Amino acid sequence: MENREPEYFAREVIETCVSCDFCGYILADTPCLVFPELQRLYQKERGRVEKLTSDELRRFVDLCNECGICPCKIVRSGIRRAKDAFIRRDGLKLSIRALERVELMGRIYGAFPAFSNSLSREPLTSKVIKRILGIHPKRRLPIVPEENFIKWLARNG
C-alpha cells in the first residue's frame, strides 16, 4: 500500500475528510489553509469541472504545516504520507533545500550584511527573493546584523 502514487494519498485525504465532515465546523474559523483548499478541490473534482492535477494535489498537501489544529489523526497521517510520497518521487524544491541550509544562508547573507539588508528592505528585490525562495509575500525577511556573533563576542568578552 505504501508504494502507491502520492496523488492517491492526497485524494484519500480529501475523500476521508469530506465524507466525515465532523470537524468542519471547528476548522471553519481557524487560520487553517488546508481545509478551505480541501473543500475547493473536492468541489472541483466532484463537480466534474475537471480532474485534479498532480501539481494541485502537491500544493494542497504542502499547505499543511502540521500545526495541530486539525483534530483528525487519520487526515494528518494521510497528509504526512502524501508529503512523504511526493518527496520520495519528486524530491524537495530547490527553495526548500536552500532554506534548510541555515548555516550556508547565514554565511551568504552575513558576508555582505549592508547589501543583504538593502536587498531585503527594497520592495522589488524583496518580492523577487521571496518568490524564488517560496516565502509568503507578506512575510518579512530577517535583518542581518552588521557584526557577526564571533566578532561581537570577541569585542564584548
C-alpha positions in Angstrom: 0.0 0.0 0.0 2.9 2.4 0.7 4.1 2.1 -2.9 1.1 4.0 -4.2 1.4 7.3 -6.0 1.3 10.4 -3.8 -1.8 11.6 -5.6 -3.6 8.5 -4.3 -2.8 9.5 -0.7 -3.8 13.2 -1.3 -7.1 12.2 -2.9 -7.7 9.7 0.0 -7.3 12.6 2.5 -9.8 14.7 0.6 -12.4 11.8 0.4 -11.9 10.9 4.0 -12.3 14.4 5.3 -15.2 15.4 3.2 -17.2 12.2 3.8 -16.8 12.7 7.5 -17.1 16.5 7.9 -17.2 16.1 11.7 -14.6 18.8 12.3 -15.7 21.1 9.5 -17.4 23.5 12.0 -14.2 23.5 14.1 -11.9 24.4 11.2 -14.2 26.9 9.6 -13.0 29.8 11.7 -9.3 28.8 12.1 -6.3 30.1 10.2 -6.0 26.6 8.6 -5.1 26.9 4.9 -5.7 23.2 4.2 -9.4 22.9 5.0 -10.7 25.6 2.5 -8.4 24.2 -0.2 -9.6 20.7 0.5 -13.2 21.8 0.1 -12.4 23.7 -3.2 -10.6 20.7 -4.7 -13.4 18.4 -3.7 -16.0 20.6 -5.3 -13.8 21.0 -8.4 -13.4 17.2 -9.0 -16.8 16.2 -7.8 -18.5 18.9 -9.9 -16.9 17.2 -12.9 -15.4 20.6 -13.8 -12.0 19.0 -14.3 -9.7 16.3 -12.9 -7.2 17.5 -10.2 -3.6 17.7 -11.4 -0.6 16.4 -9.6 0.6 19.9 -9.0 -2.7 20.9 -7.4 -2.6 17.9 -5.1 1.1 18.7 -4.2 0.2 22.3 -3.4 -2.7 21.1 -1.3 -0.6 18.8 0.9 2.2 21.4 1.1 -0.2 23.8 2.7 -0.3 21.7 5.8 2.4 22.8 8.3 1.2 20.2 10.9 0.1 23.0 13.3 -2.1 20.6 15.3 -5.4 22.5 14.8 -6.9 19.5 12.8 -8.3 17.1 15.4 -8.4 14.2 12.9 -5.3 11.9 13.2 -6.4 10.0 10.0 -6.3 13.2 7.9 -3.0 14.3 9.5 -1.3 11.0 8.9 -2.7 10.9 5.3 -1.3 14.3 4.5 2.1 13.2 6.0 2.0 10.0 3.8 1.2 12.1 0.7 4.0 14.6 1.5 6.5 11.8 2.0 5.5 10.1 -1.2 5.8 13.4 -3.2 9.3 13.9 -1.7 10.3 10.3 -2.5 9.1 10.6 -6.0 9.9 14.3 -6.9 12.4 15.4 -4.3 12.4 18.7 -2.4 12.1 22.0 -4.2 15.4 23.9 -4.6 14.0 26.8 -2.5 13.3 24.4 0.4 16.7 22.8 0.2 18.3 26.3 0.2 16.2 27.4 3.3 17.1 24.2 5.1 20.8 25.1 4.8 20.6 27.8 7.5 24.4 28.0 8.1 25.1 28.4 4.4 22.4 31.0 4.0 23.7 32.8 7.1 27.2 32.9 5.6 26.0 34.2 2.3 23.8 36.9 3.8 26.4 37.7 6.5 29.2 38.2 4.1 27.7 41.5 3.0 25.2 42.5 5.7 24.6 46.0 4.5 24.0 44.8 0.9 21.8 41.9 2.1 19.7 44.3 4.3 19.2 46.8 1.5 18.0 44.0 -0.8 15.6 42.7 1.9 14.2 46.2 2.5 13.7 47.2 -1.1 10.2 46.2 -2.1 11.0 44.9 -5.6 14.1 42.9 -4.7 12.4 41.6 -1.5 9.5 40.4 -3.7 11.8 38.6 -6.0 13.8 36.9 -3.2 10.5 35.8 -1.6 9.2 34.4 -4.9 12.5 32.5 -5.6 12.7 31.0 -2.1 8.9 30.3 -1.8 8.4 32.6 1.1 4.9 34.1 1.6 4.7 37.6 0.2 3.5 39.1 3.5 6.4 37.6 5.5 9.2 40.0 6.5 12.7 38.9 5.6 15.1 38.9 8.6 17.6 41.7 9.1 21.2 40.6 9.1 23.3 42.1 11.9 26.2 44.3 10.8 28.6 42.3 13.0 28.7 38.5 13.3 28.4 36.8 16.7 32.1 35.7 16.9 33.3 39.3 16.3 30.7 40.6 18.8 31.8 38.0 21.4 35.5 38.9 21.0 34.7 42.6 21.4 32.3 42.1 24.4 34.2 39.3 26.2 
